[in-house]
Amino acid sequence: MFHKIVEDFSEIITNVDVSDFREYGGARSLVAKLTFNDSSELHIRDYIFLNGQRKYSYPWQNGQGNLIIRWDNSPHHLHIKGFPHHKHLPDQITISGERDLQSIVKLISDKIKLDQT
């Protein structure tokens, strides 16, 4: 799945750095970084545990390392609709409709393409 996403969005992805990928039984872990043609980076931490639970964090940062958006499912914002899924913007925390790498990279792609026009 990861390689398919990289292939599908190759027009905006300039570098892929996978620092950890493991599959064992029904569990999986992926730690990686995608660099985009606008110098922004998406840091990927996605884990599926043997019991089926999932933990993820996808911080997207600009070329200077400043947060653009971070998607995660840490259970610390009980008030957010869609709990525990949420996203951090520079000045607020809000509901997140994007909960997987495909939809997050699609949103990033759309934003980069819009900014480049």
N, C-alpha and C positions, 0 to 999 in steps of 0.2 A: 504494500500500500504506500509506504513512504517513497519508494523509488518512482511509483506512478505519479504521485503528487509533484515530485521534483521534475519529472519529465513533462507533465501537463503545464507547468508554470515556468519552463526553462527560459522563456523570453524575458523574465524579470529576475530570475535567480542567477547570481553570478558565482556563488561559491556554496558548497555543502561541506560541513564538517560534522561527521558523526563521531562522537567521543565514546558512546556506549550503546550497544544494541544487543539484547539478549532475549531469547525465547526459551522457556522451559515449561513443559506441560502446557497448561492454558495461560500461563503468565507471560508477560512481555515487559521489557523496559527499553525506552528510547531516550537518549540524551544527545541532542544535536543542535547545530546552529545553521540557519540559512541566511546568506547575505544577498541583498537585493541590489538592483542596478541603481538605486538612489542612495546607496551606502547604508541603508537601514538594515537591521538584523532582527531575526526572530530566533529566540532561544527556546528550545523545545525540551520539555521534561514530561514524559508521558509514561505512566506505569499502569499495567493491569495486573492485579494480584491473583494468586491461585483461587481465592474465594470469589473472583469476579469483580471485586471493587476496583475502581479506577481513581487515580490521582494524577492531575495534570496541572501544568503551569506553562503558559506561552507568553513571555514578555517580548513585546516588539519595541525596539528602541531606534532612535534616529542615529545618524552617523557620529554624533557627539556623545552617544550613550544615554540620552534623555528618553524617559518613558513616553511612548506614544499611546500604547494600550497594553495591558496585561490581562490575559484571560486565565482564570483558575477556578478550581472547585474546592478550595480550602473551606472548611465549615465554620467560618468566623463572621459571616454577615447574615445573621438570621433574618433580618428585615427585608432582604432583597428577594423580590419575586423570582421564582426559579431556583431558590436556594438548593444546593450550595453553589450552583454555577453563577458566576458573575464576572464583570470586567472592571479593571481599574483604569480610569482615564487620568490625565495629570491632575484634575481638580475634583474628581468625583468617583464613586463606585456605583455601578448600575447593573441592571439585568443583562445577561449575555445570551444571545441567540446562537452564537457560535460556540460549539462545544467539542469540535474535532479539528484536526490539522487541515483537512480539505477545505472546510468552510472558512477557517481563519486565513489560510493562504489566498483563497479566493477574494476575501474582503481586502486583504493587503494589496493584491494584484489590481483590483478595481481602483483603490485609492492611489496607488502609484501611477497607473495609467491616466487617471483623471488629473493628477498633479503635473504630468508631463505634457499635457495638451495645452 
